[in-house]
Amino acid sequence: MRHLPSLTVPYRPLPSLTVASTVGAIGAALVPILFTYGGWQQTNFIAEEIIEPERNLPRALVLGVTIVVTVYILTNLAYLRVLGHAGLAASTAPGADTMKAVLGPIGGKIIAAGIALSTFGFLNLVILVTPRVLQAMAADGVFFRRFAVLHPAYQTPTAAILALATFAVLLTLTGTFGQLVDWVTFGDWIFFGLTATALFVYRSREPRAGTFRVPGYPATVIVFVLAAAYVVYSAIVSNPRNAALGAGLIGLGIPAFLYWRSRP
């Protein structure tokens, strides 16, 4: 999970609220919030390296998400209890403000150290799993073959790690942290929704054989797809420029896709 407990949406008092404005405000607030809950999908990138993935992968996803949701909800309840509604609304760093209120100046240093450790934990996850996507694409012949080569001693996709690290450094120079969050969340939820939608396609092709159980199907899948569409729409409405830039980054992959698809 992306542990960013200090990430908040700036508070702006609204003189009057309509149903439409309320729905829009909730959607805009969900963009950075859902980023903090993200990261669960990256476990799927190493499914082929997990023992009994058909059993352990769903278990890891469900248990992991449940634990993080519980921790985050309890954390926000603590913020409300200590800072109150007005204090939380006015705070740009609720974690630090809460710890300072409870433990004094030392509290801010403790939470800063905790956030740093949590960030390094997530970076470790990203470094371990994300390059496997490029490695798998290259192994399937739809990306540069060099990225399919594993290190002879460590069996790690060295070229893919270096390529993603370089691209990540370049992205940090393109804008603020908030802009990068908008780009990532916008792209994440487009493909989350498309992935869930693919369930309908595969089940129509194989109605009886080769499918796996989805609790509450098709209602749960429909709800998820609608939620993904809502988040993407909210990202566009709340910041059209960042959404356009995020779409542009995704669009850079289209020429590459067309090139490798045309190769024998």
N, C-alpha and C positions, 0 to 999 in steps of 0.2 A: 504494500500500500504506500501511497505517497503521503508521508507524514509531514504535514504543514499546518500545525495547529494555530499558528499566528495569522494565517491567511484569512482576511475578512473582506466583506464588501463595504465600501465607504457608505456611511449613513447619510441619507438626505431626507429630511422631513418632507412629507407630502401634505399639502394643504387639504386635499380632498382625494378620495379614492373611489374609483369605479371598479366594476368587476374586471373590465379589460385591463385597466392599469394595474390592478392587484395581480392578475395572472401574469402580466408582463414583468412586473417587479420580481415575482417569485422565480420566474424563468431566468431572469438576469442574475439573480442571486445564486441559482443552482449551478451556473457555469463554473465559478471557482470552487464551490463546495464539492461538486462531483469530481473535480480534479483531485481533491485531497483523498477521496475514496477510491480513486483509480489505482491501477497497478496490478489488480487481481488477474487481469487478462494475460499478463506476461508469463504467468505460470504455464499457460498453454504452449508457449514457444518451446518448452523443453519436454513436451509430452512423451516423445519417443525415448527419452532417457529416464523416465519414471518407471519404477517397478509396478506392474499391474495398473497402467494409467486409467483403464476403464473403471477401476474401482477407486484408486487413490487420488486421481485428479479431481473428480467432483467433490470428494470428501475434503480435500485441501481448499478448494474454492469456497465451499459452503462454510466450513469452519473458520477459515481465514477472514472472510467478509463479515461473518457474524461477530467475531471477536473485535474486529476493528470498528464496526458500527456501534457495538456496545461501549467500547472505550471512548469513542468520539462523543456519543450522546452523554455519557457520564461527565466527560470533560466540559461540555457546554453547560450542563446543569451546574457544575461547580462555578463556572464563569458567572452564571446568572445569580447564584447564591451569594457570591462574594462581591461582584460589581453592581448587581442590579440591572434592570433593563436600560436605564439611562446611561449608566457607566459603561455597559457593554456596547451600546450603540455609539458612544463617543470614542471608544478605544480602537486604535489601529493595531494594537498588539495585546489582545486579551490575555494570552498566556502569561506574558511578562507582567502585565498589570495585576493579574490575580496573584501570582507568586509574590510580587512586591507587597501587596496588601496583606498577605498571610505571613510572610517571613521577613519582610523588610527588604533593603537593598540587595542582600545576598540572594533573595529569591529570583531577581532578574537574571543574575549570573547563572543560577542553577538551571533555569528554563532555557537560557541561551545555549548552555552546554548540552542539554537534552535534545534540543532541536538540531544542533550540529551533528550529534551522534545519530539521530534518526535519519537525517539527510544522507549521511554516509552509508547508512544501512540500505537506503533505497538506491543510491548510486551503485552499490555493490550488486544489488539485484539486477539493475539495468545492464551493467557490464557483463553479468553472467549470461543473461537470457536473450537480450535484444539482438546481439550479433548472430545468434542462431537463425534468425529469420533470413538474413542475407546469405548465410551459409547454406540453408536449405534451398533457397531460391537458386543459388548458383549450382548446387548439386542436381537440381531438376532441369538445368539448362536454360533458365529464364533470367540469368544475371551473369555478371562477369565470372568466368570460371575460376579466376584466382581466389575468389572469396570462398570457394568450396574446399580449399586446401586447409587441412588442420595442421597445427604445430606438431612436428614429429615426436616431441617428448611429452608435451602437456595436453595434446589433443584438443586444443582450443582454436577457434577461428580467428587467428591473429590478424589477418588482413581486414576482416570485417570489423573487429574491435577498433583498429586504428582508423578505419574509414568513418565509423560512427563517432569516434572521439573528435576527429577533425571537424566533422559537420556540426557537432554539438558546440564546439568552441566558436565556430562561425555564427551559429544562431545566437549565442550570448552577446554578440557584438551588434545584432540587428535591432535591438529595442529593449524595452523594460521587461521585468519579470512578469508583470501583469499581461503584457502583450503576448508573451510566449505561452502563458497559461491559456489565453483565449484561443490561440492557434491550435494548441494540443487538444483542448477539450472539444473544439469544433470538429477536428478531424476524428478524434476518438469516437464520438457518438454517431458520426455518419456511418462508420464501419461497424460499430456495435449493432446499430439498427439493421444494416445490410446483412450482417452475419446471422442475426436472429431471423430475418426474413428468408434467408436461404433454407431454413428448416422446412418451410412450406414447399419449396421447390423439390428438395430431396425426398420428402415424404410423398409427394405426388408421383415421383418417379419410382419409388419403392414402397408402395403402400403396406406391404406385409413383411417383406424380408429386408434385413440389413439396417433396420432403424433402431433407435434407442429410445428409452422412455424419457418423456419430458413431463414432469408433474403439472397437472392442470392444463395440458395442451388441448386446444389452441389458445385458450384465454390468456394464459400467462405470457405467451409469446406475443400476442397482439398488444397487451398492455405494455410490454417492454419496448416494442417497436414504436408505439405511440409516444412513450416517454422519451425515447431517443430523438424522435422527430421534434418533440417539444423543446428539448434542450438545444438542438441545432437551430431551430427557429429563433429561440431566445438569444442565442449567441449572435445571430445575424442582426436581430433588432437592436440589441443592447450596444453592439459595436460593429457596424457594417464594415468599417475599414479593416479591422482585425480579421473578421470573417472572410473578407475578400483575399487578404494576404494568406490566410490559412488555406483557402481554396486554391490559391496560386501554387502553394507548396505541394499540395496534393496533385495538382495538374501537371507538375514537372515529371511525374511518373508516367503520364500517358504516352509521351513519345518513346520512353524506354520500353513500356509494355508492347507497343505496336512494333518496335524494332525486333524484340526477342521473339514475339509471336510469329513474325514473318520468316524467321530463320528456320532452316530445315532441322 
